[in-house]
């Protein structure tokens, strides 16, 4: 698509969004945000906050980077958890994650900026078997990012002010429970 075509779609898209909203909707959050979820997920275009809640506006503080990594988003995460005090931190991995595929296949041809971010995945894959499949690797990464945040925010978890969820958005039916299903894998590090 040409940039100009996309720009037209952006304008039209916002017009469509506004048709479903009145002034009252915006007044509820025009001065302050009060999300209930801090979500750390992958930048992948197939993963959007609207798959979690039908109305993400003012409900989801959404942080995205390649591979849903804590280490590449620490300030944003602290903002959601320490300032906005959302009661839930959702760490969301997904089907067919390009970051995990790139990490597995090798990425030394990538620009230094991309290499730097992918390098931070390394601790997620310590002591794993070579034959572990893509789903297994994506889950290892989710588990690792959950462990990091459980350590960072341990006091809030202990006080039951925060629940940390590890989850998998399965838009490819990798787990056989249907396309588009969100699987909550763990709560505060305990498998569910
Ligand atoms: Zn991804």
Boltz pocket constraint, residues with backbone or C-beta under 6 A from the ligand:
constraints:
  - pocket:
      binder: B
      contacts: [[A, 42], [A, 43], [A, 44], [A, 65], [A, 66], [A, 67], [A, 68], [A, 94], [A, 95], [A, 96], [A, 97], [A, 98], [A, 99], [A, 100]]
      max_distance: 6.0
